[in-house]
Amino acid sequence: ILTCELYNKRFDEIRHYLDENMGLTPAEREGILRLLRIYAYYGRVYPKASQIADDFGNMIPGCSKRSFWRAIAKLREDGLIQVHNRYLYGRQISNCYRLDKFILCLVRWLLEHGKRYLNLLSLPRELFDALHMANFWRLIWYAKADLSKAVPVQPGLNQEGGTT
């Protein structure tokens, strides 16, 4: 859904989405853009936080490991990303970041703002339906998203305890 070509073509719109809708600082935004870039290129996201900070530390003043973790905490609090600890021989290595819900929100926002760059006919029917479900912005916060599954969005429980 988010390919390398798409990421490069729509970089300005993606950055605008992060600035306007997420309220991130420039350093936090650059950290998240780095995660999105890794996802677009490799389909998996498991960099070390220190690598992200080092990559952007020279480009943006104030971009530190702490800035990156603040951005991750903010997106994690909102339920947009998941962080899984990875271990090798009992020692923690880099974390794995699941960006499924964040990517669904990003693509839906781009579609709503006239950026019809996706060839929607080539999307799997389940993903097309998920992006175009009624009340997307109300329901996505309670839904479970996993883009690797056949049905990428599962309804969750709303605040009253019922299904959405």
N, C-alpha and C positions, 0 to 999 in steps of 0.2 A: 504494500500500500504506500509506503514511503521509500522510494528508490533513490539511488544516488543522483540520477538525472533530474528527478522531481525536486529533490532537495536543492540542487544547484540552481535550477531554473527559478524556483520560488523562494529563494533565500531571503529576499527583502520582505516578502509577505510573512514568512515565518518569524523573522525578527520583529516585525510590527506586532504580530499576535502576542509574542512574549512580552513586549514593552507595554502594550495597551491593556491586555487582559490579565496578565499574570502579575504585574507590578514588581518585576524583578529589577534589581540593581544591574548596571552594566556588567559587573563582574559575574554576578549570578547568571545573567542571561548568556554570557559567553560559555560558562560551564555547561549549561543545558544545551546550547547549540553544539557543543563538542559531543555530548551524548547522542544527540540526534544525528550528527554526522557519522558517528561510529555505527549507529543503528542502520542508517541508509546504506553504508558501504558493506557492512558485514552481517547485518541481521541480528547480531547479538551485541550486548553492551556489558562489558566487564573490564573497564580500564581501572587503573589505580588513581585515586584522588590526587595524589602527588603529581602524577603525569599530567593530569588536566590542568592543575595549577601551574606547573612548569611551562606548559604549552602557551598559556595565555598570560603568564606573569610578566613577560616582556612586552606584550602587546597592550595590555590594559593595566594601568596603575591600580593597585589595590586588589588585584585578583589573586587570592590566596587559597590555600586548602580550606580555610574556614569559610570563605565566601561560597565556595562550591558546596560545602556541607549545609550552609544556610539555605541555598537554593533547593537542595535535595530534601531537606527537612520540610520546607514550605510545600513542595509538590507532593511529598509523602503524606503530609497532614491533610491535604486536599484529596488524597486518594488517587492521584493521577499516576503515580509511579509506585512500584514495589521494589524493595531492596532485599536481596537474598545474600546471606554470607556464604562464601565459598571456602572450603577447607581442603587442604592437601596434607596428608600424613599428620593430621591433628592440629595443623597450624593454619590460621586464616590467611588466605591470599586475597586477591581483589574481590570486591562485591560484584554481584550480577544485578543489573538494573532492568526491570521489566517496565517498558514504556507503553504498553498496549492501550490503556485508557487515555493517556496523554496524546498519543498519536491519533486515536479516534477523534478526540476533541479538536485537535489541530486540523485534521482533514475536514471535519464538519464545518469548522469556522471558515476555512478557505473556500469551501463550496458555497456557504451562505453569502460570502462577500464577492461573488461573481467570478471566482477563480476556477472556472470549469475546465481545468487542465487534465483532469483524470478521464481516462477512457472508461466510463462507468460500465459499459457493456462487458468489459473484460474482467471486472471484479466478480468474485464468487457471489451468488445470489444472497447468501446469508449476510455477507459483509455489506452489500448494497442496501439490504433491508435495515441493517443496524445503523448505517449512516443516515437513513431517511425515515427512521421511526418517528412517530408523532411524539411530541414533548421530549425530544432528545436531551435538551439541556436540563430538564427536570429529572429525567430517569437515569442518566448516565452516572450520577453520583452514587446511586445505590446498586448499580449493575456490576456484575463480574465480567471483566473483559480479558480475553486470551486469544490473540490473533492467530495462534498456532492451531486452534481447534476448529472443527467443522462449523460449529455455531459459535462465532466469536464473542457474542454478547449474551449473557444470561441475566434475566431479571433478578434483582436483589430484593431485600426487604426494605420497605419504606419506614419512616419514623414511627408509624402507628403499628408496625409489626406485620402488616400485610404485604403481599407481593405487589410489585409495580408493574 
